[in-house]
Amino acid sequence: MTTEIRVPTLGESVTEATIGRWFKKTGDAVKADEPIVELETDKVTLEVNAPAAGVLAEITTKSGETVGVGALLGQIGEGVGTSAPKPAAAPAPTPAPTPAIQPPPPKIAAEAPSSSPAAGSPSPSPAAAKIAADRGLDPAEIDGSGKRGQVLKGDVLEFGARASSNSPSSNSTAVTAPSKPAAIPEPAAVPATEAKPADAPAAAPPPAPAPVAARAVAEPEREERIPMTRLRQTIARRLKDAQNTAAMLTTFNEVDMTEVMALRARYKDVFEKKHGSKLGFMGFFVKACVGALKDIPTVNAEIDGNDLVYKNYYHLGIAVGTEKGLVVPVVRDCDRLSLAGVEKTIADLGKRARDGQLKIDELQGGTFTITNGGIYGSLMSTPILNAPQSGILGMHKIQERPIAVAGKIEIRPMMYLALSYDHRIVDGKEAVTFLVRVKEALEDPARFLLDV
């Protein structure tokens, strides 16, 4: 009896996935609920677990193939590694090659020593064979520089250059020898010594191209072509759609992070001990954005056809960079969460995002997005909207800069903020006001902590 492995339900609006990799091979023993294959969807990467224990009897889909919901991936058969002995049977043929390899050495030893290198080397490359045939050269006489002594194009060119440089001296010797039969020893020696200096300048240029050709053949590949993952394809498509659809504009401001940094430094140890989560900067930005969204509701709205949809809930997406690309898990009902609740939720979502363990519904339903390029050192950027949302806030690197404070120059930790918004629904005045509200809340964090 066999148990089928099929593609599970992938989530709302997700109808197909790409086979990432198989964790097991045909014949491997598997345990019930053990991950056996990885699927990549438009939104997340998920693992399919074995529906039963047994042996992986068949794999019907290979890595890179696209499959739909319910498609057959493979089958699990009964047994406890019944196919395991198959790999062990592989060593059986190994004794056979041993006597088969032994006969050739005596034959080679019996033949002429000059033919042994040619017999052990592979056939010349097609380009080398063609050039050798055109020039009337024997590839067996040429020393190969390729793998296992294979004769390459450069080897033939170099050999031909050496042959052409030596041919004039041999011809001159052959001609002068009959012309002076009475003094064979002297003329044979004299032309030989005279021919070399005469031919030396002519012989120098031909070998020059040979190393170039050899390097061109031996040069490794300088490009690598790999298919885009389904996640990367989706990211590319959604970002380009956002640019093509929305009337996107970005406004900037800067915020003095002195108060937030002081508050964080003062309470971070106590906060972590009590709540079991580190006190970061993102929690402050989330609470500041919630307050600004309540004041400027168009930034929390979206366009649906000819309608404007205003949302009275605050589901903020937090962009997280992973090895496979950018994902945006959603922190739901941020207005109902405390600062500690926001930080704990962000930490949990971020960890599971990097481990590829997010669920589909945790990536859907956001009303506004925050992205932090400052962790990578970005000083300023213009973030792209996460459609169909109408606003996204870009955080950046905190950098000490001289600013004017009460008529005096002081060094303060400053951060540039960027708000990209859809100008079809958000006016410039509303966008600037929103960013000013965020700035004011961060420069005086007691305001949103006290809800004033």
RAQUIPE-V708490 format. One record per residue. N is the residue number from 1. RES is the residue in one letter. SS is DSSP state (~ for helix, > for strand, _ for the rest). PSI is psi in degrees with one decimal (999 if undefined). BURIAL is b if it has 24 or more other ideal C-beta (glycine too) atoms within 12 Angstrom, else e. Layout:
N_RES_SS_PSI_BURIAL + N_RES_SS_PSI_BURIAL
This chain:
1_M___134.7_e + 2_T___154.3_e + 3_T_>_128.9_b + 4_E_>_144.4_e + 5_I_>_117.3_b + 6_R_>_159.3_b + 7_V___124.9_b + 8_P___173.7_b + 9_T___128.4_e + 10_L___-12.7_b + 11_G___173.3_b + 12_E___130.9_e + 13_S___5.1_e + 14_V___114.7_b + 15_T___-13.8_e + 16_E_>_164.4_b + 17_A_>_167.3_b + 18_T_>_135.9_b + 19_I_>_118.5_b + 20_G_>_-69.2_b + 21_R_>_153.5_b + 22_W_>_132.2_b + 23_F___-16.0_e + 24_K___156.7_b + 25_K___161.7_e + 26_T___129.0_b + 27_G___-11.5_b + 28_D___144.0_b + 29_A_>_139.5_b + 30_V_>_152.0_b + 31_K___155.1_e + 32_A___136.1_e + 33_D___15.0_e + 34_E___133.1_e + 35_P_>_129.4_e + 36_I_>_-20.3_b + 37_V_>_149.6_b + 38_E_>_133.2_b + 39_L_>_138.8_b + 40_E_>_123.1_b + 41_T___-177.4_b + 42_D___-22.7_b + 43_K___-43.4_b + 44_V___168.7_b + 45_T_>_126.6_b + 46_L_>_158.2_b + 47_E_>_140.7_b + 48_V_>_125.6_b + 49_N_>_155.7_b + 50_A___127.8_b + 51_P___-16.3_b + 52_A___165.0_b + 53_A___153.5_e + 54_G_>_-141.4_b + 55_V_>_135.4_b + 56_L_>_99.3_b + 57_A_>_-30.8_b + 58_E_>_141.4_b + 59_I_>_115.2_b + 60_T___-14.2_e + 61_T___142.3_b + 62_K___165.5_e + 63_S___136.7_e + 64_G___-14.3_e + 65_E___148.2_b + 66_T_>_131.6_e + 67_V_>_153.3_b + 68_G_>_172.7_e + 69_V___130.9_e + 70_G___-2.9_e + 71_A___149.0_b + 72_L_>_125.2_e + 73_L_>_-35.2_b + 74_G_>_-173.1_b + 75_Q_>_145.9_b + 76_I_>_126.3_b + 77_G_>_170.1_b + 78_E___158.5_e + 79_G___170.8_e + 80_V___81.1_e + 81_G___42.2_b + 82_T___-24.1_e + 83_S___-4.1_b + 84_A_~_-36.1_e + 85_P_~_-17.7_e + 86_K_~_-47.5_e + 87_P_~_-31.2_e + 88_A_~_-25.8_e + 89_A_~_-15.6_e + 90_A_~_-39.2_e + 91_P_~_-15.5_e + 92_A_~_-43.2_e + 93_P_~_-15.0_e + 94_T_~_-35.3_e + 95_P_~_-32.8_e + 96_A_~_-46.2_e + 97_P_~_-25.5_e + 98_T_~_-51.0_e + 99_P_~_-28.1_e + 100_A_~_-29.4_e + 101_I_~_-27.3_e + 102_Q_~_-39.5_e + 103_P_~_-40.6_e + 104_P_~_-41.6_e + 105_P_~_-41.7_e + 106_P_~_-39.0_e + 107_K_~_-42.1_e + 108_I_~_-39.1_e + 109_A_~_-31.4_e + 110_A_~_-25.1_e + 111_E___180.0_e + 112_A___142.0_e + 113_P_~_-30.0_e + 114_S_~_-25.5_e + 115_S_~_-12.4_e + 116_S_~_-40.9_e + 117_P_~_-40.7_e + 118_A_~_-35.6_b + 119_A_~_-31.3_e + 120_G_~_-10.9_e + 121_S___153.5_b + 122_P___167.9_e + 123_S___152.2_e + 124_P___159.8_b + 125_S___155.9_b + 126_P_~_-41.4_e + 127_A_~_-41.3_e + 128_A_~_-40.6_b + 129_A_~_-38.9_b + 130_K_~_-45.5_e + 131_I_~_-40.6_b + 132_A_~_-40.4_b + 133_A_~_-40.6_e + 134_D_~_-34.5_e + 135_R___3.1_e + 136_G___33.3_e + 137_L___152.0_b + 138_D___113.3_e + 139_P_~_-24.6_b + 140_A_~_-22.8_b + 141_E_~_-2.5_e + 142_I___133.8_b + 143_D___123.3_e + 144_G___144.1_b + 145_S___0.5_b + 146_G___-170.8_b + 147_K_~_134.2_e + 148_R_~_30.0_e + 149_G_~_17.2_e + 150_Q___137.9_b + 151_V___124.3_b + 152_L___172.5_b + 153_K_~_-43.4_b + 154_G_~_-35.2_b + 155_D_~_-42.0_b + 156_V_~_-43.4_b + 157_L_~_-42.2_b + 158_E_~_-41.2_b + 159_F_~_-42.1_b + 160_G_~_-37.5_b + 161_A_~_-41.0_b + 162_R_~_-39.0_e + 163_A_~_-40.5_b + 164_S_~_-32.2_b + 165_S_~_-28.8_b + 166_N_~_-22.6_e + 167_S_~_-39.0_e + 168_P_~_-40.4_e + 169_S_~_-39.7_b + 170_S_~_-36.3_e + 171_N_~_-40.3_e + 172_S_~_-36.2_b + 173_T_~_-42.0_b + 174_A_~_-31.3_e + 175_V_~_-42.2_e + 176_T_~_-26.1_e + 177_A_~_-46.4_e + 178_P_~_-29.3_e + 179_S_~_-27.6_e + 180_K___73.4_e + 181_P_~_-24.7_e + 182_A_~_-30.2_e + 183_A_~_63.9_e + 184_I_~_-44.0_e + 185_P_~_-46.3_e + 186_E_~_-50.7_e + 187_P_~_-34.8_e + 188_A_~_-36.6_b + 189_A_~_-39.5_e + 190_V_~_-50.2_e + 191_P_~_-33.1_b + 192_A_~_-40.9_e + 193_T_~_-31.7_e + 194_E_~_-32.2_e + 195_A_~_-35.6_b + 196_K_~_-49.5_e + 197_P_~_-35.5_e + 198_A_~_-37.1_e + 199_D_~_-11.7_b + 200_A_~_-45.9_e + 201_P_~_-37.1_e + 202_A_~_-30.1_e + 203_A_~_-21.3_e + 204_A_~_-44.9_e + 205_P_~_-42.5_e + 206_P_~_-42.7_b + 207_P_~_-17.5_b + 208_A_~_-45.4_e + 209_P_~_-22.7_e + 210_A_~_-47.9_b + 211_P_~_-34.1_e + 212_V_~_-45.4_e + 213_A_~_-39.1_b + 214_A_~_-40.1_b + 215_R_~_-37.4_e + 216_A_~_-36.3_e + 217_V_~_-40.7_b + 218_A_~_-10.6_e + 219_E___130.2_e + 220_P___165.4_e + 221_E___135.8_e + 222_R___0.3_e + 223_E___152.0_e + 224_E___127.6_e + 225_R___118.9_e + 226_I___148.2_e + 227_P___145.5_e + 228_M___141.8_e + 229_T___160.3_b + 230_R_~_-36.9_b + 231_L_~_-44.3_b + 232_R_~_-38.0_e + 233_Q_~_-41.2_e + 234_T_~_-41.9_b + 235_I_~_-47.4_b + 236_A_~_-44.1_e + 237_R_~_-44.2_e + 238_R_~_-40.0_b + 239_L_~_-40.8_b + 240_K_~_-36.9_e + 241_D_~_-39.4_e + 242_A_~_-41.2_b + 243_Q_~_-38.4_e + 244_N_~_-25.7_e + 245_T_~_-51.9_e + 246_A___151.6_b + 247_A___81.6_e + 248_M_>_135.3_b + 249_L_>_153.2_b + 250_T_>_135.3_b + 251_T_>_150.5_b + 252_F_>_156.8_b + 253_N_>_175.4_b + 254_E_>_151.4_b + 255_V_>_139.4_b + 256_D_>_115.6_b + 257_M___14.6_b + 258_T_~_-49.2_b + 259_E_~_-42.1_b + 260_V_~_-42.8_b + 261_M_~_-37.2_b + 262_A_~_-42.9_e + 263_L_~_-40.6_b + 264_R_~_-43.0_b + 265_A_~_-32.3_e + 266_R_~_-35.8_e + 267_Y_~_3.0_b + 268_K_~_-39.1_e + 269_D_~_-44.1_e + 270_V_~_-39.5_e + 271_F_~_-47.7_e + 272_E_~_-36.7_e + 273_K_~_-36.1_e + 274_K_~_-41.6_e + 275_H_~_-8.9_e + 276_G___22.8_e + 277_S___145.5_b + 278_K___148.5_b + 279_L___104.7_b + 280_G___-168.2_b + 281_F___-25.4_b + 282_M_~_-35.3_b + 283_G_~_-40.3_b + 284_F_~_-40.2_b + 285_F_~_-37.7_b + 286_V_~_-47.9_b + 287_K_~_-36.8_b + 288_A_~_-39.7_b + 289_C_~_-37.6_b + 290_V_~_-43.9_b + 291_G_~_-40.6_b + 292_A_~_-36.0_b + 293_L_~_-33.3_b + 294_K_~_-34.8_b + 295_D_~_-34.1_e + 296_I___81.0_b + 297_P_~_-19.8_b + 298_T_~_-27.4_b + 299_V_~_-20.5_b + 300_N_~_13.4_b + 301_A___175.7_b + 302_E_>_161.5_b + 303_I_>_130.0_e + 304_D_>_96.7_e + 305_G___-118.2_e + 306_N___11.2_e + 307_D_>_152.0_e + 308_L_>_126.2_e + 309_V_>_107.6_e + 310_Y___132.2_e + 311_K___125.9_b + 312_N___24.9_e + 313_Y___161.5_b + 314_Y___89.4_b + 315_H___104.0_b + 316_L_>_126.1_b + 317_G_>_134.2_b + 318_I_>_112.3_b + 319_A_>_132.1_b + 320_V_>_125.7_b + 321_G_>_128.1_e + 322_T_>_173.9_b + 323_E___-28.5_e + 324_K___-3.6_b + 325_G_>_-176.8_b + 326_L_>_128.8_b + 327_V_>_155.0_b + 328_V_>_83.9_b + 329_P_>_153.8_b + 330_V_>_128.8_b + 331_V_>_112.3_b + 332_R___145.4_b + 333_D___55.0_e + 334_C_~_-25.9_b + 335_D_~_-20.8_b + 336_R_~_-6.9_e + 337_L___146.0_e + 338_S___171.7_e + 339_L_~_-39.8_b + 340_A_~_-40.1_b + 341_G_~_-39.2_e + 342_V_~_-46.4_b + 343_E_~_-41.9_b + 344_K_~_-40.2_b + 345_T_~_-42.9_b + 346_I_~_-43.4_b + 347_A_~_-42.6_b + 348_D_~_-46.4_e + 349_L_~_-39.6_b + 350_G_~_-42.5_b + 351_K_~_-46.3_e + 352_R_~_-27.3_e + 353_A_~_-43.7_b + 354_R_~_-26.8_e + 355_D___-2.1_e + 356_G___32.6_b + 357_Q___14.5_e + 358_L___149.6_b + 359_K___160.1_b + 360_I_~_-45.1_b + 361_D_~_-15.9_e + 362_E_~_-5.6_b + 363_L_~_5.3_b + 364_Q___156.2_b + 365_G___10.1_b + 366_G___148.7_b + 367_T___-16.9_b + 368_F_>_152.1_b + 369_T_>_145.2_b + 370_I_>_131.4_b + 371_T_>_140.5_b + 372_N_>_94.5_b + 373_G_~_-8.4_b + 374_G_~_-26.7_b + 375_I_~_-18.4_e + 376_Y_~_0.2_e + 377_G___5.9_e + 378_S___132.2_e + 379_L___-30.4_e + 380_M___144.3_e + 381_S___170.1_b + 382_T___94.9_b + 383_P___152.2_b + 384_I___140.3_b + 385_L___146.6_b + 386_N___86.0_b + 387_A___144.6_b + 388_P___19.2_b + 389_Q___157.8_b + 390_S___3.6_b + 391_G_>_146.6_b + 392_I_>_133.3_b + 393_L_>_130.6_b + 394_G_>_119.6_b + 395_M_>_156.5_b + 396_H___-175.1_b + 397_K___138.0_b + 398_I___121.9_b + 399_Q_>_133.6_e + 400_E_>_128.6_e + 401_R_>_152.6_e + 402_P_>_129.0_e + 403_I_>_162.7_e + 404_A_>_122.6_e + 405_V_>_112.6_e + 406_A___42.2_e + 407_G___4.8_e + 408_K_>_151.5_e + 409_I_>_121.7_e + 410_E_>_153.8_e + 411_I_>_118.4_e + 412_R_>_149.4_b + 413_P_>_108.5_b + 414_M_>_150.8_b + 415_M_>_133.4_b + 416_Y_>_136.3_b + 417_L_>_142.5_b + 418_A_>_127.5_b + 419_L_>_111.7_b + 420_S_>_136.0_b + 421_Y_>_161.1_b + 422_D_>_109.6_b + 423_H___-9.6_b + 424_R___-28.0_e + 425_I___-29.7_b + 426_V___123.2_b + 427_D___161.6_e + 428_G_~_-39.7_e + 429_K_~_-43.4_e + 430_E_~_-39.4_b + 431_A_~_-43.8_b + 432_V_~_-41.8_b + 433_T_~_-41.9_b + 434_F_~_-47.8_b + 435_L_~_-35.5_b + 436_V_~_-37.9_b + 437_R_~_-42.2_b + 438_V_~_-44.3_b + 439_K_~_-46.7_b + 440_E_~_-39.5_b + 441_A_~_-39.5_b + 442_L_~_-32.3_b + 443_E_~_-14.4_b + 444_D___72.8_b + 445_P___-17.2_b + 446_A_~_-23.0_e + 447_R_~_-48.4_e + 448_F_~_-22.8_b + 449_L_~_-32.2_e + 450_L___-3.1_e + 451_D___51.3_e + 452_V___999_e
